[in-house]
Amino acid sequence: MTTTPQPAREHRALVFSLLATVVLSALGILWGIAIGSQMILFDGIFGLIGVVTSSLLLRASSLAQRAPSRHFHYGQHSATPLVIGIQGFVLLATFGYAAVEAVATIRLGGSHFSAAIALPYGVVTAAASLAFAWWLRRQLTHSDLIHAESTAWLVGGLRGAGMVVGFACMLLLEGSAWDWAVPYLDPVMVLLTCVLFLRPPVNMVRSTIHELLEGAPDARIQAPVLEVIATVQRDFAIANPTIRINKVGPKLYVEVDAYVDPLMTVQREHEIRTVLEQRLRVLPFDVWLYMDLFPLPATPDTPAAANHPSLHER
């Protein structure tokens, strides 16, 4: 039994996500226009924008898998964080526009429609979105693109759950002493959505800026790299290693500068590099290793070996 390579699985998952987004966004736009619900229409337009961003993620996935070329000597892995950042900016712009429209609707007296007709839409979109977010995260664990796409589906599912609660409240308030507030619940739900789901796109933009500026990856990524280097350091008596780690999309740059015995042969240096490469290869990234070994100065002040590596992160 053969296993589908990660790039192919990533591409296939993003294609399915794109098709599902088209279906749900069309449903939301048509349903929202038909009954006059601003929240449902916003959800549909939000999904339509998701079609564009999913297409960008699909394109980024293809670019990231291209081999280095004459014009891109290190490949095009930067497309991954770049597109994730664009997706975050688009979501923030959508929230801003929706908030302005919701305020305008409140000033005009709210939205008037039957909550009983709107409630089924919330149930359908919540169930479908949460199920798809769960399915995506099971496809690939260590894919930034899949994580970004599944996050968008999770936001959509929570948004759908919020609509179910909101429309149910509208049904309960209709005909009661609070009947006057019913028309305002729809635009208020839009405003709450914009506020409650602001964090994911903000984090997407922040992570993109951090990655493109060559910031240090988080501890979850650094820890296994440092553990491997520490093991090799002990096995081969490497002294005072200076380590730099940088992540760009699926690519992980690891640079190690260290001191060794001045009498060490080229054969032994090659063995050290080979062992380090093999041990780093198990990580779920495309690891690019750079290693420079320098002769250890034979002075009394020079320590024989450092117990802990010196980490300099880019």
C-alpha positions as CSV (number, residue, x, y, z in Angstrom):
1,M,0.0,0.0,0.0
2,T,1.5,3.4,-1.1
3,T,1.2,6.6,0.8
4,T,0.2,9.8,-1.0
5,P,3.1,12.3,-0.8
6,Q,2.5,15.4,1.4
7,P,2.5,18.0,-1.5
8,A,-0.2,16.0,-3.3
9,R,-2.3,15.5,-0.2
10,E,-2.0,19.2,0.6
11,H,-3.0,20.2,-3.0
12,R,-6.0,17.7,-3.0
13,A,-7.2,19.0,0.4
14,L,-7.1,22.6,-0.7
15,V,-9.0,21.8,-3.9
16,F,-11.8,20.1,-1.9
17,S,-11.8,23.1,0.4
18,L,-12.2,25.5,-2.5
19,L,-15.1,23.5,-4.0
20,A,-16.9,23.3,-0.6
21,T,-16.4,27.1,-0.1
22,V,-18.0,27.9,-3.4
23,V,-21.1,25.8,-2.6
24,L,-21.6,27.3,0.9
25,S,-20.9,30.9,-0.2
26,A,-23.4,30.7,-3.0
27,L,-25.9,29.2,-0.6
28,G,-25.4,32.1,1.9
29,I,-25.6,34.9,-0.7
30,L,-28.8,33.5,-2.2
31,W,-30.4,32.7,1.2
32,G,-29.4,36.2,2.6
33,I,-30.8,38.1,-0.4
34,A,-34.0,36.0,-0.5
35,I,-35.0,36.7,3.2
36,G,-33.2,40.0,3.7
37,S,-30.8,38.9,6.4
38,Q,-27.6,41.0,6.6
39,M,-25.9,38.3,8.8
40,I,-26.5,35.5,6.3
41,L,-25.6,37.7,3.3
42,F,-22.4,38.7,5.2
43,D,-21.6,35.1,5.8
44,G,-22.1,34.3,2.1
45,I,-19.9,37.2,1.0
46,F,-17.3,36.2,3.6
47,G,-17.3,32.7,2.0
48,L,-17.0,34.2,-1.5
49,I,-13.9,36.1,-0.4
50,G,-12.8,32.7,1.0
51,V,-12.9,31.3,-2.5
52,V,-10.4,33.9,-3.6
53,T,-8.1,33.3,-0.6
54,S,-8.4,29.5,-1.0
55,S,-7.3,29.9,-4.6
56,L,-4.3,31.9,-3.4
57,L,-3.4,29.2,-0.9
58,L,-3.7,26.6,-3.7
59,R,-1.4,28.6,-5.9
60,A,1.1,29.1,-2.9
61,S,1.1,25.3,-2.4
62,S,2.1,24.8,-6.0
63,L,4.8,27.5,-5.9
64,A,6.3,26.1,-2.7
65,Q,6.8,22.7,-4.3
66,R,8.7,24.0,-7.2
67,A,12.4,23.1,-7.3
68,P,15.0,25.9,-7.2
69,S,15.5,27.6,-10.6
70,R,17.7,30.1,-12.3
71,H,15.5,32.9,-11.1
72,F,14.7,31.5,-7.6
73,H,17.9,29.8,-6.4
74,Y,16.3,28.8,-3.0
75,G,12.8,28.0,-4.4
76,Q,9.6,29.9,-3.8
77,H,8.7,28.8,-0.2
78,S,8.1,32.4,0.8
79,A,4.8,32.2,-1.1
80,T,3.3,30.3,1.8
81,P,3.6,33.0,4.5
82,L,3.0,35.7,2.0
83,V,-0.4,34.3,0.9
84,I,-1.4,33.5,4.5
85,G,-0.7,37.2,5.3
86,I,-2.8,38.3,2.3
87,Q,-5.6,36.1,3.6
88,G,-5.4,37.7,7.0
89,F,-5.5,41.2,5.5
90,V,-8.5,40.3,3.3
91,L,-10.4,39.0,6.4
92,L,-9.6,42.1,8.3
93,A,-10.9,44.3,5.5
94,T,-14.1,42.2,5.3
95,F,-14.7,42.6,9.0
96,G,-14.2,46.4,8.7
97,Y,-16.7,46.7,5.8
98,A,-19.2,44.5,7.5
99,A,-19.0,46.5,10.8
100,V,-19.7,49.7,8.9
101,E,-22.7,48.2,7.1
102,A,-24.1,46.8,10.4
103,V,-23.9,50.2,12.1
104,A,-25.7,51.8,9.1
105,T,-28.4,49.1,9.3
106,I,-28.9,49.8,13.0
107,R,-29.3,53.5,12.3
108,L,-31.9,52.8,9.6
109,G,-34.1,50.7,12.0
110,G,-32.6,47.2,11.7
111,S,-33.4,44.2,9.5
112,H,-36.9,42.7,9.1
113,F,-37.2,39.0,8.2
114,S,-38.5,35.7,9.6
115,A,-36.0,34.1,12.0
116,A,-37.7,30.7,11.4
117,I,-36.5,30.8,7.8
118,A,-33.0,32.0,8.7
119,L,-32.4,29.4,11.5
120,P,-31.9,26.3,9.2
121,Y,-29.1,28.2,7.4
122,G,-27.2,28.6,10.6
123,V,-27.5,24.9,11.4
124,V,-26.3,23.8,8.0
125,T,-23.3,26.2,7.8
126,A,-22.2,25.5,11.3
127,A,-22.3,21.7,10.9
128,A,-20.7,21.8,7.5
129,S,-17.9,24.2,8.5
130,L,-16.9,22.5,11.7
131,A,-16.9,19.1,10.0
132,F,-14.7,20.4,7.2
133,A,-12.3,22.1,9.6
134,W,-11.9,18.7,11.5
135,W,-11.4,16.9,8.2
136,L,-8.7,19.3,7.0
137,R,-6.7,19.0,10.2
138,R,-6.7,15.3,9.9
139,Q,-5.2,15.4,6.4
140,L,-1.9,17.1,7.3
141,T,-0.5,18.0,10.7
142,H,2.5,20.1,9.7
143,S,1.2,22.2,6.9
144,D,0.9,26.0,7.3
145,L,-1.5,26.3,4.4
146,I,-3.8,23.5,5.7
147,H,-3.7,25.1,9.2
148,A,-4.7,28.5,7.8
149,E,-7.5,27.0,5.7
150,S,-8.8,24.9,8.6
151,T,-8.7,28.0,10.8
152,A,-10.9,29.8,8.3
153,W,-13.4,26.9,8.3
154,L,-13.4,26.8,12.1
155,V,-14.2,30.5,12.2
156,G,-17.0,29.8,9.7
157,G,-18.3,27.1,12.0
158,L,-18.3,29.2,15.1
159,R,-19.9,32.0,13.1
160,G,-22.7,29.6,12.1
161,A,-23.2,28.5,15.7
162,G,-23.5,32.1,16.6
163,M,-26.2,32.6,14.0
164,V,-28.1,29.6,15.4
165,V,-28.1,31.2,18.9
166,G,-29.0,34.7,17.5
167,F,-31.8,33.5,15.3
168,A,-33.2,31.3,18.1
169,C,-33.2,34.4,20.4
170,M,-35.1,36.3,17.7
171,L,-37.8,33.6,17.6
172,L,-38.1,33.7,21.4
173,L,-38.4,37.5,21.4
174,E,-41.0,37.8,18.6
175,G,-44.4,38.8,20.0
176,S,-42.9,39.5,23.5
177,A,-42.4,42.8,25.3
178,W,-38.9,42.8,23.6
179,D,-40.3,42.5,20.1
180,W,-39.0,46.0,19.2
181,A,-35.4,44.7,19.6
182,V,-35.8,41.8,17.1
183,P,-34.9,43.9,13.9
184,Y,-31.6,45.0,15.6
185,L,-30.4,41.5,16.5
186,D,-29.3,40.7,12.9
187,P,-26.9,43.7,12.5
188,V,-25.8,43.3,16.1
189,M,-24.8,39.7,15.3
190,V,-22.6,41.0,12.5
191,L,-20.9,43.4,14.8
192,L,-20.3,40.7,17.4
193,T,-18.9,38.4,14.7
194,C,-16.4,41.1,13.6
195,V,-15.2,41.6,17.2
196,L,-15.2,38.0,18.4
197,F,-13.4,36.6,15.3
198,L,-10.9,39.4,14.9
199,R,-8.0,37.4,16.5
200,P,-7.4,34.7,13.9
201,P,-6.7,37.1,10.9
202,V,-4.6,39.4,13.2
203,N,-2.5,36.3,14.2
204,M,-2.2,35.4,10.5
205,V,-0.9,38.8,9.6
206,R,1.4,38.9,12.6
207,S,2.9,35.5,11.8
208,T,3.5,36.4,8.2
209,I,5.4,39.6,9.1
210,H,7.4,37.7,11.7
211,E,8.3,34.9,9.2
212,L,9.2,37.2,6.3
213,L,11.4,39.3,8.6
214,E,13.2,36.1,9.5
215,G,12.1,36.0,13.1
216,A,12.9,33.0,15.2
217,P,10.4,30.1,15.0
218,D,8.5,29.2,18.1
219,A,9.8,26.8,20.8
220,R,7.8,23.9,19.4
221,I,9.9,24.0,16.2
222,Q,13.2,24.9,17.8
223,A,13.2,22.2,20.5
224,P,13.7,19.1,18.4
225,V,16.4,20.9,16.3
226,L,18.3,21.8,19.4
227,E,17.9,18.3,20.8
228,V,19.4,16.8,17.7
229,I,22.3,19.2,17.7
230,A,23.0,18.6,21.4
231,T,23.2,14.9,20.7
232,V,25.6,15.3,17.8
233,Q,27.7,17.7,19.9
234,R,28.1,15.1,22.6
235,D,28.8,12.2,20.2
236,F,31.5,14.1,18.3
237,A,33.0,16.4,20.9
238,I,32.0,19.6,19.2
239,A,32.7,22.8,21.2
240,N,30.8,26.1,21.5
241,P,28.2,25.6,18.7
242,T,26.4,28.7,17.6
243,I,23.0,27.9,16.1
244,R,20.7,30.0,13.9
245,I,17.2,28.7,13.0
246,N,14.8,30.3,10.5
247,K,11.6,29.0,9.1
248,V,10.0,30.1,5.8
249,G,6.9,28.2,4.9
250,P,7.8,24.4,4.8
251,K,11.5,25.2,4.6
252,L,13.6,25.2,7.8
253,Y,17.1,26.7,7.7
254,V,19.5,25.4,10.3
255,E,23.0,27.0,10.5
256,V,25.6,25.6,12.9
257,D,29.0,27.2,13.5
258,A,31.2,25.1,15.9
259,Y,34.8,24.3,17.0
260,V,36.4,20.9,16.7
261,D,39.8,19.3,17.3
262,P,42.4,21.0,14.9
263,L,43.6,17.5,13.9
264,M,40.2,16.4,12.7
265,T,40.2,15.1,9.2
266,V,37.9,16.1,6.3
267,Q,36.5,12.6,6.4
268,R,35.5,13.1,10.0
269,E,33.9,16.5,9.3
270,H,31.9,14.9,6.5
271,E,30.7,12.2,8.9
272,I,29.5,14.8,11.4
273,R,27.5,16.7,8.7
274,T,26.0,13.5,7.3
275,V,24.9,12.3,10.8
276,L,23.4,15.7,11.6
277,E,21.5,15.8,8.2
278,Q,20.1,12.3,8.7
279,R,18.8,13.1,12.2
280,L,17.3,16.4,11.1
281,R,15.6,14.7,8.2
282,V,13.0,13.1,10.4
283,L,11.5,16.6,11.2
284,P,8.3,17.5,9.2
285,F,10.1,20.3,7.3
286,D,12.4,20.7,4.2
287,V,15.6,21.2,6.3
288,W,18.4,23.2,4.7
289,L,21.6,22.6,6.8
290,Y,24.6,24.9,6.8
291,M,27.5,23.8,9.0
292,D,30.9,25.4,9.4
293,L,33.5,23.7,11.7
294,F,36.6,25.7,12.9
295,P,39.8,24.5,14.5
296,L,39.6,24.8,18.3
297,P,42.3,27.3,19.5
298,A,44.8,25.5,21.7
299,T,44.8,28.0,24.6
300,P,44.3,27.4,28.3
301,D,41.3,29.8,28.3
302,T,39.4,27.8,25.7
303,P,36.8,25.5,27.2
304,A,37.1,21.9,26.1
305,A,33.4,21.7,25.2
306,A,30.2,23.5,25.9
307,N,27.5,21.7,27.6
308,H,24.8,23.8,26.1
309,P,24.7,25.2,22.5
310,S,24.7,29.0,22.0
311,L,21.5,29.9,20.1
312,H,21.5,32.9,17.8
313,E,18.2,33.1,16.0
314,R,17.3,34.9,12.9
